[in-house]
Amino acid sequence: MIELDSALVTAYAPDPAGGADRVVRLLGPVSLQLAERRIAIIGANGSGKSTLARLLNGLVLPASGTVRVDDLDTATDGRAVRRRVGFVFTSPDAQIVMPTPLEDVALSLRRLPLSADERDAAARCALARFGLAERAEVPAHALSGGQRQLLALASVLAAEPDVLVCDEPTTLLDLRWRTVVDDLLAGLDQQVIVVTHDLEAAARADRVLVVDDGLVVFDGEPAPAVEHYRALMAAVRA
Ligand SMILES: Nc1ncnc2c1ncn2[C@@H]1O[C@H](COP(=O)(O)OP(=O)(O)OP(=O)(O)O)[C@@H](O)[C@H]1O
């Protein structure tokens, strides 16, 4: 289980008056225990959703407080945490690093005790699961946006994380690919925590966190969470 205890995220920001950089609060303090299988994080642009998501696998570290994944502290056990908690970025291009899909998935498998042949077979199997068997050896840049998103997911899942954190994984996708990715995420055995602007997707979660101005301002069932978010948005427009 992922557990945040008074986690506070700060950053340095330039002083408009030209003085020394100032410390600004980006998120928190946040205390949460994340045990549900399907959790959605919603909120306005710039509210702190990605910062919260990145805290969960140690991509962002708290300035104070702690974030723990089971027995691991993200501040001191970052590598082990990232093996346990996979992260899918909004843009697949942020995480596809190898020239072909086959090599990209094989890279994710490097920590598993497999021979070269076994790794190749496992990578092909992972690609087939995501409908990419025929595209295993084409240049990754020749894939469509939707196929690249599926490749990013395949690569992250190939490493067999216990938890998958996705930051707006369907934002760049058309309706067909969005449905494919949504269905795929819904069918995973792993715990899935998704940052999303898609309120229909959020409505299917077991639990929804609403983030506003760097704080979790609502935490509960999807219907009241979405209502809370709509009220926040209406207040901004008023
Ligand atoms: N490293 C950083 N240094 C300074 N400010 C940052 C840094 N990272 C994020 N921020 C700021 O923190 C705030 C929250 O950013 P974050 O990316 O978490 O928002 P978000 O809710 O995911 O937004 P969006 O829906 O637009 O993706 C924003 O105002 C952003 O500019």
The ligand as an SDF file (V2000), in Angstrom:
LIG
                    3D

 31 33  0  0  0  0  0  0  0  0999 V2000
    9.5730   21.8320  -10.6140 N   0  0  0  0  0  0  0  0  0  0  0  0
    8.7010   22.8250  -10.4910 C   0  0  0  0  0  0  0  0  0  0  0  0
    9.1020   24.0800  -10.1740 N   0  0  0  0  0  0  0  0  0  0  0  0
    8.2200   25.0800  -10.0400 C   0  0  0  0  0  0  0  0  0  0  0  0
    6.8910   24.9300  -10.1830 N   0  0  0  0  0  0  0  0  0  0  0  0
    6.4330   23.7160  -10.5000 C   0  0  0  0  0  0  0  0  0  0  0  0
    7.3050   22.5940  -10.6790 C   0  0  0  0  0  0  0  0  0  0  0  0
    6.5470   21.5050  -10.9890 N   0  0  0  0  0  0  0  0  0  0  0  0
    5.2650   21.9370  -11.0070 C   0  0  0  0  0  0  0  0  0  0  0  0
    5.2000   23.2500  -10.7180 N   0  0  0  0  0  0  0  0  0  0  0  0
    3.9760   24.0600  -10.6010 C   0  0  0  0  0  0  0  0  0  0  0  0
    3.1480   23.4040   -9.6440 O   0  0  0  0  0  0  0  0  0  0  0  0
    1.7840   23.5230  -10.0240 C   0  0  0  0  0  0  0  0  0  0  0  0
    1.1580   22.1380  -10.1200 C   0  0  0  0  0  0  0  0  0  0  0  0
    1.7130   21.4720  -11.2590 O   0  0  0  0  0  0  0  0  0  0  0  0
    1.1800   20.0430  -11.7120 P   0  0  0  0  0  0  0  0  0  0  0  0
    1.9240   19.6730  -12.9490 O   0  0  0  0  0  0  0  0  0  0  0  0
    1.2540   19.1130  -10.5590 O   0  0  0  0  0  0  0  0  0  0  0  0
   -0.3420   20.3780  -12.0400 O   0  0  0  0  0  0  0  0  0  0  0  0
   -1.4590   19.4710  -12.7270 P   0  0  0  0  0  0  0  0  0  0  0  0
   -2.6520   19.5250  -11.8230 O   0  0  0  0  0  0  0  0  0  0  0  0
   -0.9320   18.1400  -13.0570 O   0  0  0  0  0  0  0  0  0  0  0  0
   -1.7700   20.3080  -14.0480 O   0  0  0  0  0  0  0  0  0  0  0  0
   -2.2670   19.8780  -15.5270 P   0  0  0  0  0  0  0  0  0  0  0  0
   -3.6840   19.4020  -15.3950 O   0  0  0  0  0  0  0  0  0  0  0  0
   -2.1980   21.1870  -16.2600 O   0  0  0  0  0  0  0  0  0  0  0  0
   -1.3170   18.8550  -16.0490 O   0  0  0  0  0  0  0  0  0  0  0  0
    1.7610   24.2930  -11.3410 C   0  0  0  0  0  0  0  0  0  0  0  0
    1.5040   25.6440  -11.0490 O   0  0  0  0  0  0  0  0  0  0  0  0
    3.1630   24.1130  -11.8700 C   0  0  0  0  0  0  0  0  0  0  0  0
    3.5510   25.2100  -12.6730 O   0  0  0  0  0  0  0  0  0  0  0  0
  1  2  1  0
  2  3  1  0
  2  7  2  0
  3  4  2  0
  4  5  1  0
  5  6  2  0
  6  7  1  0
  6 10  1  0
  7  8  1  0
  8  9  2  0
  9 10  1  0
 10 11  1  0
 11 12  1  0
 11 30  1  0
 12 13  1  0
 13 14  1  0
 13 28  1  0
 14 15  1  0
 15 16  1  0
 16 17  2  0
 16 18  1  0
 16 19  1  0
 19 20  1  0
 20 21  2  0
 20 22  1  0
 20 23  1  0
 23 24  1  0
 24 25  2  0
 24 26  1  0
 24 27  1  0
 28 29  1  0
 28 30  1  0
 30 31  1  0
M  END
$$$$
